[in-house]
Amino acid sequence: MAAKYAKQDAGRSSSRENIAFVRQMLAELRQVAEKEKADMLCYLIEMAYVEAGDLQARM
């Protein structure tokens, strides 16, 4: 039974790390898009960044 919970915790940890990675990549992509003055792309990336933050908060 303890192994089951350990596996679930490991899965959550992995999910948290994945979302954190995606969020970091989105932040970097937004910087690139800003340099290119791609306003709509910046907006869309920002929305994805906010969504990733919301997901992190719920985990």
MDAnalysis code that builds the backbone (N, CA, C; Angstrom):
import MDAnalysis as mda
import numpy as np

u = mda.Universe.empty(177, n_residues=59, atom_resindex=np.repeat(np.arange(59), 3), trajectory=True)
u.add_TopologyAttr("name", ["N", "CA", "C"] * 59)
u.add_TopologyAttr("resid", np.arange(1, 60))
u.add_TopologyAttr("resname", ["MET", "ALA", "ALA", "LYS", "TYR", "ALA", "LYS", "GLN", "ASP", "ALA", "GLY", "ARG", "SER", "SER", "SER", "ARG", "GLU", "ASN", "ILE", "ALA", "PHE", "VAL", "ARG", "GLN", "MET", "LEU", "ALA", "GLU", "LEU", "ARG", "GLN", "VAL", "ALA", "GLU", "LYS", "GLU", "LYS", "ALA", "ASP", "MET", "LEU", "CYS", "TYR", "LEU", "ILE", "GLU", "MET", "ALA", "TYR", "VAL", "GLU", "ALA", "GLY", "ASP", "LEU", "GLN", "ALA", "ARG", "MET"])
u.atoms.positions = np.array([
    [0.822, -1.192, 0.000],
    [0.000, 0.000, 0.000],
    [0.871, 1.263, 0.000],
    [1.936, 1.254, 0.774],
    [2.824, 2.421, 0.826],
    [3.477, 2.672, -0.530],
    [3.777, 1.596, -1.253],
    [4.397, 1.738, -2.570],
    [3.460, 2.459, -3.540],
    [2.154, 2.178, -3.409],
    [1.167, 2.840, -4.268],
    [1.205, 4.346, -4.055],
    [1.241, 4.780, -2.799],
    [1.273, 6.214, -2.501],
    [2.596, 6.841, -2.929],
    [3.677, 6.099, -2.773],
    [4.983, 6.612, -3.198],
    [4.992, 6.822, -4.705],
    [4.378, 5.907, -5.446],
    [4.310, 6.015, -6.903],
    [3.468, 7.225, -7.303],
    [2.345, 7.458, -6.605],
    [1.495, 8.614, -6.895],
    [2.242, 9.911, -6.614],
    [2.966, 9.953, -5.496],
    [3.746, 11.146, -5.165],
    [4.821, 11.406, -6.213],
    [5.459, 10.331, -6.681],
    [6.488, 10.471, -7.713],
    [5.861, 10.998, -8.997],
    [4.668, 10.531, -9.325],
    [3.967, 11.009, -10.513],
    [3.616, 12.477, -10.407],
    [3.174, 12.903, -9.243],
    [2.852, 14.320, -9.028],
    [4.102, 15.181, -9.139],
    [5.184, 14.683, -8.552],
    [6.442, 15.419, -8.604],
    [6.902, 15.578, -10.046],
    [6.794, 14.499, -10.807],
    [7.184, 14.539, -12.208],
    [6.300, 15.517, -12.978],
    [5.012, 15.502, -12.709],
    [4.084, 16.429, -13.366],
    [4.425, 17.869, -13.009],
    [4.709, 18.123, -11.742],
    [5.088, 19.479, -11.316],
    [6.336, 19.945, -12.054],
    [7.302, 19.053, -12.142],
    [8.548, 19.397, -12.834],
    [8.296, 19.666, -14.308],
    [7.444, 18.878, -14.928],
    [7.126, 19.081, -16.344],
    [6.448, 20.429, -16.573],
    [5.490, 20.759, -15.733],
    [4.789, 22.040, -15.880],
    [5.750, 23.192, -15.608],
    [6.618, 23.042, -14.625],
    [7.609, 24.084, -14.339],
    [8.531, 24.282, -15.542],
    [8.909, 23.181, -16.183],
    [9.759, 23.254, -17.365],
    [9.039, 23.982, -18.500],
    [7.796, 23.614, -18.747],
    [7.009, 24.263, -19.807],
    [6.889, 25.752, -19.527],
    [6.619, 26.097, -18.273],
    [6.461, 27.506, -17.900],
    [7.757, 28.286, -18.138],
    [8.879, 27.689, -17.792],
    [10.167, 28.336, -18.008],
    [10.435, 28.537, -19.499],
    [10.129, 27.513, -20.297],
    [10.329, 27.628, -21.746],
    [9.430, 28.712, -22.334],
    [8.202, 28.810, -21.843],
    [7.298, 29.858, -22.315],
    [7.848, 31.244, -21.988],
    [8.443, 31.391, -20.818],
    [9.038, 32.684, -20.446],
    [10.162, 33.045, -21.416],
    [10.964, 32.062, -21.771],
    [12.060, 32.315, -22.710],
    [11.532, 32.620, -24.114],
    [10.506, 31.889, -24.533],
    [9.905, 32.151, -25.845],
    [9.297, 33.550, -25.911],
    [8.718, 33.976, -24.814],
    [8.117, 35.310, -24.794],
    [9.192, 36.384, -24.980],
    [10.334, 36.191, -24.385],
    [11.435, 37.143, -24.566],
    [11.851, 37.227, -26.037],
    [11.919, 36.088, -26.688],
    [12.279, 36.065, -28.108],
    [11.203, 36.776, -28.926],
    [9.947, 36.481, -28.643],
    [8.844, 37.104, -29.375],
    [8.819, 38.617, -29.152],
    [9.137, 39.054, -27.936],
    [9.191, 40.501, -27.650],
    [10.261, 41.179, -28.496],
    [11.428, 40.549, -28.593],
    [12.519, 41.120, -29.394],
    [12.115, 41.260, -30.859],
    [11.251, 40.355, -31.319],
    [10.792, 40.386, -32.703],
    [9.550, 41.268, -32.880],
    [9.107, 41.876, -31.775],
    [7.917, 42.736, -31.778],
    [6.689, 42.007, -32.326],
    [6.564, 40.737, -31.943],
    [5.434, 39.905, -32.348],
    [4.371, 39.973, -31.251],
    [3.580, 41.038, -31.293],
    [2.634, 41.315, -30.213],
    [1.611, 40.201, -29.985],
    [1.006, 39.710, -31.046],
    [-0.002, 38.661, -30.884],
    [0.630, 37.395, -30.330],
    [1.812, 37.062, -30.810],
    [2.514, 35.890, -30.305],
    [2.857, 36.068, -28.829],
    [3.291, 37.254, -28.447],
    [3.566, 37.541, -27.031],
    [2.322, 37.303, -26.187],
    [1.202, 37.794, -26.686],
    [-0.056, 37.642, -25.958],
    [-0.409, 36.164, -25.773],
    [-0.326, 35.397, -26.842],
    [-0.677, 33.977, -26.767],
    [0.277, 33.207, -25.852],
    [1.548, 33.515, -25.949],
    [2.529, 32.865, -25.064],
    [2.252, 33.248, -23.615],
    [1.914, 34.500, -23.376],
    [1.605, 34.957, -22.020],
    [0.392, 34.220, -21.455],
    [-0.619, 34.006, -22.290],
    [-1.801, 33.262, -21.832],
    [-1.420, 31.828, -21.454],
    [-0.565, 31.197, -22.251],
    [-0.100, 29.849, -21.936],
    [0.729, 29.855, -20.651],
    [1.529, 30.896, -20.463],
    [2.347, 31.034, -19.253],
    [1.458, 31.142, -18.013],
    [0.413, 31.944, -18.122],
    [-0.531, 32.101, -17.001],
    [-1.224, 30.772, -16.706],
    [-1.647, 30.070, -17.755],
    [-2.292, 28.765, -17.577],
    [-1.354, 27.782, -16.888],
    [-0.096, 27.769, -17.279],
    [0.876, 26.878, -16.638],
    [1.030, 27.240, -15.158],
    [1.014, 28.526, -14.853],
    [1.077, 28.948, -13.450],
    [-0.139, 28.499, -12.666],
    [-1.310, 28.582, -13.287],
    [-2.535, 28.109, -12.638],
    [-2.452, 26.602, -12.367],
    [-1.941, 25.853, -13.333],
    [-1.776, 24.411, -13.141],
    [-0.820, 24.120, -11.984],
    [0.255, 24.862, -11.916],
    [1.213, 24.665, -10.813],
    [0.544, 24.922, -9.464],
    [-0.271, 25.950, -9.413],
    [-0.930, 26.311, -8.153],
    [-1.898, 25.222, -7.694],
    [-2.487, 24.511, -8.637],
    [-3.459, 23.467, -8.289],
    [-2.802, 22.152, -7.907],
    [-1.514, 22.008, -8.171],
    [-0.845, 20.712, -7.895],
    [-0.353, 20.644, -6.471],
])
